[in-house]
Amino acid sequence: MSRGADRAVFVDKASAACSVIRENLSRCRYEERSDIFRQDVARVFPLLARQNRRFDYVFIDPPYARQHLTADIEALLNMDLLSDGAIVVAEHEDTVELPENFEDRLLKWKYHTYHGKTAVSIYVLKTGK
């Protein structure tokens, strides 16, 4: 948001994490431009879809022990939650292999490993369906 995003949505099941997010948003005076959901992302996606929300940037950083990255990314596509040209950044263990593309629409743009076991896969949504 400090780089110009109009709005942001934060999703985390941990109440402690949501408290920190809420505090940081308050300190930066971004409360009116953000939403915080303390629940599983699988429950939040349908709500956002019903609200016809679309996202330009999505950052996914699930707990490494419980990664459902492929299902989460497929849900973003299936529920039409991504804007044309959207960028999806997924952090994961380097042992997790994500596909090169999803539905030939969301294409892997970059892959990078750092700090030993951590990897980041970055996808871009092709414009037009």
CNS distance restraints for C-alpha pairs under 8 A (distance, minus, plus):
assign (resid   1 and name CA) (resid   5 and name CA) 4.54 0.50 0.50
assign (resid   1 and name CA) (resid   6 and name CA) 6.81 0.50 0.50
assign (resid   1 and name CA) (resid   7 and name CA) 6.97 0.50 0.50
assign (resid   1 and name CA) (resid   8 and name CA) 7.05 0.50 0.50
assign (resid   1 and name CA) (resid  30 and name CA) 7.82 0.50 0.50
assign (resid   6 and name CA) (resid  33 and name CA) 6.75 0.50 0.50
assign (resid   7 and name CA) (resid  33 and name CA) 4.80 0.50 0.50
assign (resid   7 and name CA) (resid  34 and name CA) 5.43 0.50 0.50
assign (resid   8 and name CA) (resid  33 and name CA) 6.61 0.50 0.50
assign (resid   8 and name CA) (resid  34 and name CA) 4.78 0.50 0.50
assign (resid   8 and name CA) (resid  35 and name CA) 6.50 0.50 0.50
assign (resid   9 and name CA) (resid  34 and name CA) 5.63 0.50 0.50
assign (resid   9 and name CA) (resid  35 and name CA) 4.77 0.50 0.50
assign (resid   9 and name CA) (resid  36 and name CA) 5.95 0.50 0.50
assign (resid   9 and name CA) (resid  37 and name CA) 7.75 0.50 0.50
assign (resid  10 and name CA) (resid  21 and name CA) 7.92 0.50 0.50
assign (resid  10 and name CA) (resid  34 and name CA) 7.62 0.50 0.50
assign (resid  10 and name CA) (resid  35 and name CA) 6.17 0.50 0.50
assign (resid  10 and name CA) (resid  36 and name CA) 4.77 0.50 0.50
assign (resid  10 and name CA) (resid  37 and name CA) 6.20 0.50 0.50
assign (resid  11 and name CA) (resid  18 and name CA) 7.95 0.50 0.50
assign (resid  11 and name CA) (resid  36 and name CA) 5.94 0.50 0.50
assign (resid  11 and name CA) (resid  37 and name CA) 4.79 0.50 0.50
assign (resid  11 and name CA) (resid  38 and name CA) 6.02 0.50 0.50
assign (resid  11 and name CA) (resid  39 and name CA) 6.70 0.50 0.50
assign (resid  11 and name CA) (resid  40 and name CA) 7.33 0.50 0.50
assign (resid  11 and name CA) (resid  41 and name CA) 6.34 0.50 0.50
assign (resid  11 and name CA) (resid  44 and name CA) 7.74 0.50 0.50
assign (resid  12 and name CA) (resid  17 and name CA) 6.80 0.50 0.50
assign (resid  12 and name CA) (resid  18 and name CA) 6.41 0.50 0.50
assign (resid  12 and name CA) (resid  36 and name CA) 7.98 0.50 0.50
assign (resid  12 and name CA) (resid  37 and name CA) 6.46 0.50 0.50
assign (resid  12 and name CA) (resid  38 and name CA) 5.16 0.50 0.50
assign (resid  12 and name CA) (resid  39 and name CA) 5.88 0.50 0.50
assign (resid  12 and name CA) (resid  40 and name CA) 6.70 0.50 0.50
assign (resid  12 and name CA) (resid  41 and name CA) 7.44 0.50 0.50
assign (resid  13 and name CA) (resid  17 and name CA) 7.94 0.50 0.50
assign (resid  13 and name CA) (resid  18 and name CA) 7.83 0.50 0.50
assign (resid  13 and name CA) (resid  37 and name CA) 7.81 0.50 0.50
assign (resid  13 and name CA) (resid  38 and name CA) 4.82 0.50 0.50
assign (resid  13 and name CA) (resid  39 and name CA) 4.37 0.50 0.50
assign (resid  13 and name CA) (resid  40 and name CA) 5.59 0.50 0.50
assign (resid  14 and name CA) (resid  18 and name CA) 6.40 0.50 0.50
assign (resid  14 and name CA) (resid  38 and name CA) 6.67 0.50 0.50
assign (resid  14 and name CA) (resid  39 and name CA) 7.79 0.50 0.50
assign (resid  15 and name CA) (resid  19 and name CA) 6.13 0.50 0.50
assign (resid  15 and name CA) (resid  38 and name CA) 6.50 0.50 0.50
assign (resid  16 and name CA) (resid  20 and name CA) 6.40 0.50 0.50
assign (resid  17 and name CA) (resid  21 and name CA) 6.24 0.50 0.50
assign (resid  18 and name CA) (resid  22 and name CA) 6.01 0.50 0.50
assign (resid  18 and name CA) (resid  36 and name CA) 7.01 0.50 0.50
assign (resid  18 and name CA) (resid  37 and name CA) 7.80 0.50 0.50
assign (resid  18 and name CA) (resid  38 and name CA) 6.51 0.50 0.50
assign (resid  19 and name CA) (resid  23 and name CA) 6.11 0.50 0.50
assign (resid  20 and name CA) (resid  24 and name CA) 6.12 0.50 0.50
assign (resid  21 and name CA) (resid  25 and name CA) 6.11 0.50 0.50
assign (resid  21 and name CA) (resid  36 and name CA) 7.96 0.50 0.50
assign (resid  22 and name CA) (resid  26 and name CA) 6.15 0.50 0.50
assign (resid  22 and name CA) (resid  31 and name CA) 7.62 0.50 0.50
assign (resid  22 and name CA) (resid  36 and name CA) 7.56 0.50 0.50
assign (resid  23 and name CA) (resid  27 and name CA) 6.22 0.50 0.50
assign (resid  24 and name CA) (resid  28 and name CA) 6.26 0.50 0.50
assign (resid  25 and name CA) (resid  29 and name CA) 5.86 0.50 0.50
assign (resid  25 and name CA) (resid  30 and name CA) 4.94 0.50 0.50
assign (resid  25 and name CA) (resid  31 and name CA) 5.51 0.50 0.50
assign (resid  25 and name CA) (resid  34 and name CA) 7.95 0.50 0.50
assign (resid  26 and name CA) (resid  30 and name CA) 6.12 0.50 0.50
assign (resid  26 and name CA) (resid  31 and name CA) 5.75 0.50 0.50
assign (resid  30 and name CA) (resid  34 and name CA) 6.46 0.50 0.50
assign (resid  31 and name CA) (resid  35 and name CA) 7.70 0.50 0.50
assign (resid  37 and name CA) (resid  44 and name CA) 7.32 0.50 0.50
assign (resid  39 and name CA) (resid  43 and name CA) 7.00 0.50 0.50
assign (resid  39 and name CA) (resid  44 and name CA) 7.19 0.50 0.50
assign (resid  40 and name CA) (resid  44 and name CA) 6.68 0.50 0.50
assign (resid  41 and name CA) (resid  45 and name CA) 6.08 0.50 0.50
assign (resid  41 and name CA) (resid  72 and name CA) 7.87 0.50 0.50
assign (resid  42 and name CA) (resid  46 and name CA) 7.42 0.50 0.50
assign (resid  42 and name CA) (resid  72 and name CA) 7.35 0.50 0.50
assign (resid  43 and name CA) (resid  47 and name CA) 7.12 0.50 0.50
assign (resid  44 and name CA) (resid  48 and name CA) 6.27 0.50 0.50
assign (resid  45 and name CA) (resid  49 and name CA) 6.10 0.50 0.50
assign (resid  45 and name CA) (resid  75 and name CA) 7.49 0.50 0.50
assign (resid  45 and name CA) (resid  76 and name CA) 7.37 0.50 0.50
assign (resid  45 and name CA) (resid  79 and name CA) 7.46 0.50 0.50
assign (resid  45 and name CA) (resid  81 and name CA) 7.92 0.50 0.50
assign (resid  46 and name CA) (resid  50 and name CA) 6.19 0.50 0.50
assign (resid  46 and name CA) (resid  79 and name CA) 7.18 0.50 0.50
assign (resid  47 and name CA) (resid  51 and name CA) 6.39 0.50 0.50
assign (resid  48 and name CA) (resid  52 and name CA) 6.36 0.50 0.50
assign (resid  48 and name CA) (resid  53 and name CA) 5.44 0.50 0.50
assign (resid  48 and name CA) (resid  81 and name CA) 7.56 0.50 0.50
assign (resid  49 and name CA) (resid  53 and name CA) 5.85 0.50 0.50
assign (resid  49 and name CA) (resid  79 and name CA) 5.93 0.50 0.50
assign (resid  49 and name CA) (resid  80 and name CA) 7.00 0.50 0.50
assign (resid  49 and name CA) (resid  81 and name CA) 6.27 0.50 0.50
assign (resid  52 and name CA) (resid  81 and name CA) 7.64 0.50 0.50
assign (resid  53 and name CA) (resid  81 and name CA) 6.17 0.50 0.50
assign (resid  54 and name CA) (resid  80 and name CA) 7.29 0.50 0.50
assign (resid  54 and name CA) (resid  81 and name CA) 4.58 0.50 0.50
assign (resid  54 and name CA) (resid  82 and name CA) 4.99 0.50 0.50
assign (resid  54 and name CA) (resid  83 and name CA) 5.35 0.50 0.50
assign (resid  55 and name CA) (resid  81 and name CA) 6.08 0.50 0.50
assign (resid  55 and name CA) (resid  82 and name CA) 4.87 0.50 0.50
assign (resid  55 and name CA) (resid  83 and name CA) 5.45 0.50 0.50
assign (resid  55 and name CA) (resid  86 and name CA) 6.75 0.50 0.50
assign (resid  56 and name CA) (resid  82 and name CA) 6.34 0.50 0.50
assign (resid  56 and name CA) (resid  83 and name CA) 5.40 0.50 0.50
assign (resid  56 and name CA) (resid  84 and name CA) 7.64 0.50 0.50
assign (resid  56 and name CA) (resid  85 and name CA) 7.15 0.50 0.50
assign (resid  56 and name CA) (resid  86 and name CA) 4.34 0.50 0.50
assign (resid  56 and name CA) (resid  87 and name CA) 6.21 0.50 0.50
assign (resid  57 and name CA) (resid  86 and name CA) 5.67 0.50 0.50
assign (resid  57 and name CA) (resid  87 and name CA) 4.91 0.50 0.50
assign (resid  57 and name CA) (resid  88 and name CA) 5.85 0.50 0.50
assign (resid  57 and name CA) (resid  89 and name CA) 7.77 0.50 0.50
assign (resid  58 and name CA) (resid  86 and name CA) 7.83 0.50 0.50
assign (resid  58 and name CA) (resid  87 and name CA) 6.38 0.50 0.50
assign (resid  58 and name CA) (resid  88 and name CA) 4.71 0.50 0.50
assign (resid  58 and name CA) (resid  89 and name CA) 6.13 0.50 0.50
assign (resid  59 and name CA) (resid  88 and name CA) 6.02 0.50 0.50
assign (resid  59 and name CA) (resid  89 and name CA) 4.81 0.50 0.50
assign (resid  59 and name CA) (resid  90 and name CA) 6.02 0.50 0.50
assign (resid  59 and name CA) (resid  91 and name CA) 7.95 0.50 0.50
assign (resid  60 and name CA) (resid  69 and name CA) 7.79 0.50 0.50
assign (resid  60 and name CA) (resid  88 and name CA) 7.57 0.50 0.50
assign (resid  60 and name CA) (resid  89 and name CA) 6.10 0.50 0.50
assign (resid  60 and name CA) (resid  90 and name CA) 4.69 0.50 0.50
assign (resid  60 and name CA) (resid  91 and name CA) 6.24 0.50 0.50
assign (resid  61 and name CA) (resid  90 and name CA) 6.08 0.50 0.50
assign (resid  61 and name CA) (resid  91 and name CA) 5.06 0.50 0.50
assign (resid  61 and name CA) (resid  92 and name CA) 6.94 0.50 0.50
assign (resid  62 and name CA) (resid  66 and name CA) 7.03 0.50 0.50
assign (resid  62 and name CA) (resid  67 and name CA) 5.76 0.50 0.50
assign (resid  62 and name CA) (resid  68 and name CA) 7.76 0.50 0.50
assign (resid  62 and name CA) (resid  69 and name CA) 7.69 0.50 0.50
assign (resid  62 and name CA) (resid  91 and name CA) 7.53 0.50 0.50
assign (resid  62 and name CA) (resid  92 and name CA) 7.55 0.50 0.50
assign (resid  63 and name CA) (resid  67 and name CA) 6.18 0.50 0.50
assign (resid  64 and name CA) (resid  92 and name CA) 6.47 0.50 0.50
assign (resid  64 and name CA) (resid  93 and name CA) 6.54 0.50 0.50
assign (resid  67 and name CA) (resid  92 and name CA) 7.80 0.50 0.50
assign (resid  68 and name CA) (resid  72 and name CA) 6.08 0.50 0.50
assign (resid  69 and name CA) (resid  73 and name CA) 6.02 0.50 0.50
assign (resid  69 and name CA) (resid  90 and name CA) 7.51 0.50 0.50
assign (resid  70 and name CA) (resid  74 and name CA) 6.07 0.50 0.50
assign (resid  70 and name CA) (resid  98 and name CA) 6.97 0.50 0.50
assign (resid  71 and name CA) (resid  75 and name CA) 6.06 0.50 0.50
assign (resid  72 and name CA) (resid  76 and name CA) 6.37 0.50 0.50
assign (resid  73 and name CA) (resid  77 and name CA) 6.60 0.50 0.50
assign (resid  74 and name CA) (resid  78 and name CA) 6.03 0.50 0.50
assign (resid  74 and name CA) (resid 102 and name CA) 7.05 0.50 0.50
assign (resid  75 and name CA) (resid  79 and name CA) 5.79 0.50 0.50
assign (resid  76 and name CA) (resid  80 and name CA) 6.14 0.50 0.50
assign (resid  76 and name CA) (resid  81 and name CA) 5.16 0.50 0.50
assign (resid  76 and name CA) (resid  82 and name CA) 6.49 0.50 0.50
assign (resid  77 and name CA) (resid  81 and name CA) 6.32 0.50 0.50
assign (resid  77 and name CA) (resid  82 and name CA) 6.65 0.50 0.50
assign (resid  82 and name CA) (resid  86 and name CA) 5.84 0.50 0.50
assign (resid  82 and name CA) (resid 125 and name CA) 7.68 0.50 0.50
assign (resid  83 and name CA) (resid 125 and name CA) 7.83 0.50 0.50
assign (resid  84 and name CA) (resid 125 and name CA) 6.14 0.50 0.50
assign (resid  84 and name CA) (resid 126 and name CA) 6.47 0.50 0.50
assign (resid  84 and name CA) (resid 127 and name CA) 4.62 0.50 0.50
assign (resid  84 and name CA) (resid 128 and name CA) 6.43 0.50 0.50
assign (resid  85 and name CA) (resid 124 and name CA) 6.04 0.50 0.50
assign (resid  85 and name CA) (resid 125 and name CA) 4.76 0.50 0.50
assign (resid  85 and name CA) (resid 126 and name CA) 5.61 0.50 0.50
assign (resid  85 and name CA) (resid 127 and name CA) 5.35 0.50 0.50
assign (resid  86 and name CA) (resid 124 and name CA) 5.73 0.50 0.50
assign (resid  86 and name CA) (resid 125 and name CA) 5.19 0.50 0.50
assign (resid  87 and name CA) (resid 122 and name CA) 6.98 0.50 0.50
assign (resid  87 and name CA) (resid 123 and name CA) 5.64 0.50 0.50
assign (resid  87 and name CA) (resid 124 and name CA) 4.64 0.50 0.50
assign (resid  87 and name CA) (resid 125 and name CA) 6.48 0.50 0.50
assign (resid  88 and name CA) (resid 122 and name CA) 5.73 0.50 0.50
assign (resid  88 and name CA) (resid 123 and name CA) 5.06 0.50 0.50
assign (resid  88 and name CA) (resid 124 and name CA) 6.41 0.50 0.50
assign (resid  89 and name CA) (resid 120 and name CA) 6.80 0.50 0.50
assign (resid  89 and name CA) (resid 121 and name CA) 5.94 0.50 0.50
assign (resid  89 and name CA) (resid 122 and name CA) 4.54 0.50 0.50
assign (resid  89 and name CA) (resid 123 and name CA) 6.45 0.50 0.50
assign (resid  90 and name CA) (resid 120 and name CA) 5.57 0.50 0.50
assign (resid  90 and name CA) (resid 121 and name CA) 5.28 0.50 0.50
assign (resid  90 and name CA) (resid 122 and name CA) 6.36 0.50 0.50
assign (resid  91 and name CA) (resid 118 and name CA) 7.11 0.50 0.50
assign (resid  91 and name CA) (resid 119 and name CA) 5.78 0.50 0.50
assign (resid  91 and name CA) (resid 120 and name CA) 4.46 0.50 0.50
assign (resid  91 and name CA) (resid 121 and name CA) 6.55 0.50 0.50
assign (resid  92 and name CA) (resid  96 and name CA) 6.57 0.50 0.50
assign (resid  92 and name CA) (resid 118 and name CA) 5.91 0.50 0.50
assign (resid  92 and name CA) (resid 119 and name CA) 5.29 0.50 0.50
assign (resid  92 and name CA) (resid 120 and name CA) 6.20 0.50 0.50
assign (resid  92 and name CA) (resid 121 and name CA) 7.95 0.50 0.50
assign (resid  93 and name CA) (resid 117 and name CA) 5.48 0.50 0.50
assign (resid  93 and name CA) (resid 118 and name CA) 4.77 0.50 0.50
assign (resid  93 and name CA) (resid 119 and name CA) 5.61 0.50 0.50
assign (resid  94 and name CA) (resid 113 and name CA) 6.68 0.50 0.50
assign (resid  94 and name CA) (resid 117 and name CA) 5.21 0.50 0.50
assign (resid  94 and name CA) (resid 118 and name CA) 5.34 0.50 0.50
assign (resid  94 and name CA) (resid 119 and name CA) 4.89 0.50 0.50
assign (resid  95 and name CA) (resid 117 and name CA) 7.60 0.50 0.50
assign (resid  98 and name CA) (resid 121 and name CA) 7.72 0.50 0.50
assign (resid  99 and name CA) (resid 108 and name CA) 7.74 0.50 0.50
assign (resid 100 and name CA) (resid 107 and name CA) 6.22 0.50 0.50
assign (resid 100 and name CA) (resid 108 and name CA) 5.14 0.50 0.50
assign (resid 101 and name CA) (resid 105 and name CA) 6.90 0.50 0.50
assign (resid 101 and name CA) (resid 106 and name CA) 5.36 0.50 0.50
assign (resid 101 and name CA) (resid 107 and name CA) 4.35 0.50 0.50
assign (resid 101 and name CA) (resid 108 and name CA) 5.69 0.50 0.50
assign (resid 101 and name CA) (resid 123 and name CA) 7.83 0.50 0.50
assign (resid 102 and name CA) (resid 106 and name CA) 5.02 0.50 0.50
assign (resid 102 and name CA) (resid 107 and name CA) 6.59 0.50 0.50
assign (resid 105 and name CA) (resid 125 and name CA) 5.68 0.50 0.50
assign (resid 105 and name CA) (resid 126 and name CA) 5.37 0.50 0.50
assign (resid 105 and name CA) (resid 129 and name CA) 7.50 0.50 0.50
assign (resid 106 and name CA) (resid 123 and name CA) 5.96 0.50 0.50
assign (resid 106 and name CA) (resid 124 and name CA) 5.45 0.50 0.50
assign (resid 106 and name CA) (resid 125 and name CA) 4.31 0.50 0.50
assign (resid 106 and name CA) (resid 126 and name CA) 6.23 0.50 0.50
assign (resid 107 and name CA) (resid 123 and name CA) 5.16 0.50 0.50
assign (resid 107 and name CA) (resid 124 and name CA) 5.37 0.50 0.50
assign (resid 107 and name CA) (resid 125 and name CA) 6.34 0.50 0.50
assign (resid 107 and name CA) (resid 126 and name CA) 7.36 0.50 0.50
assign (resid 108 and name CA) (resid 121 and name CA) 6.90 0.50 0.50
assign (resid 108 and name CA) (resid 122 and name CA) 5.79 0.50 0.50
assign (resid 108 and name CA) (resid 123 and name CA) 4.26 0.50 0.50
assign (resid 108 and name CA) (resid 124 and name CA) 6.52 0.50 0.50
assign (resid 109 and name CA) (resid 121 and name CA) 7.71 0.50 0.50
assign (resid 109 and name CA) (resid 122 and name CA) 5.55 0.50 0.50
assign (resid 109 and name CA) (resid 123 and name CA) 5.18 0.50 0.50
assign (resid 109 and name CA) (resid 124 and name CA) 6.33 0.50 0.50
assign (resid 110 and name CA) (resid 120 and name CA) 7.98 0.50 0.50
assign (resid 110 and name CA) (resid 121 and name CA) 5.90 0.50 0.50
assign (resid 110 and name CA) (resid 122 and name CA) 5.09 0.50 0.50
assign (resid 110 and name CA) (resid 123 and name CA) 7.09 0.50 0.50
assign (resid 111 and name CA) (resid 119 and name CA) 7.17 0.50 0.50
assign (resid 111 and name CA) (resid 120 and name CA) 5.66 0.50 0.50
assign (resid 111 and name CA) (resid 121 and name CA) 4.56 0.50 0.50
assign (resid 111 and name CA) (resid 122 and name CA) 6.30 0.50 0.50
assign (resid 112 and name CA) (resid 119 and name CA) 5.55 0.50 0.50
assign (resid 112 and name CA) (resid 120 and name CA) 5.31 0.50 0.50
assign (resid 112 and name CA) (resid 121 and name CA) 6.71 0.50 0.50
assign (resid 113 and name CA) (resid 117 and name CA) 7.25 0.50 0.50
assign (resid 113 and name CA) (resid 118 and name CA) 5.65 0.50 0.50
assign (resid 113 and name CA) (resid 119 and name CA) 4.09 0.50 0.50
assign (resid 113 and name CA) (resid 120 and name CA) 6.31 0.50 0.50
assign (resid 114 and name CA) (resid 118 and name CA) 5.46 0.50 0.50
assign (resid 114 and name CA) (resid 119 and name CA) 6.15 0.50 0.50
